[in-house]
């Protein structure tokens, strides 16, 4: 589970730096379906499934936000040096 969290955070950060909202919406929808299927296949109850979905979404969206901030900082730094 730890490697999955690291992978989700790297994916969210990369989407935030390189892409914008459309790809993030697709990633959120796919992650929702994937985490539900994973939880059901493991035999989790409803509460555990809900926690799994919320934790995965939180990791992805939090790292996406950090990627957006980092991308904005990098682009602002580039513009300042060009002028």
FENMOUR-V9369 format. One line per field, one symbol per residue. ss: DSSP state (H for helix, E for strand, - for the rest). burial: I if it has 16 or more other C-alpha atoms within 10 Angstrom, else O. Layout:
ss=???
burial=???
This chain:
ss=-HHHHHHHHHHHHHHHHH--HHHHHHHHHHHHHHHHHHHHH----HHHHHHHHHHHHHHHHHHHHHHHHHHHHHHHHHHHHH-
burial=OOOOOOOIIIIIIIIIIOOOOOOIOOIIOOIIOOIIOOIOOOOOOOOOIOOIIOOIIOIIIIIIIIIIOOIOOOOOOOOOOOO
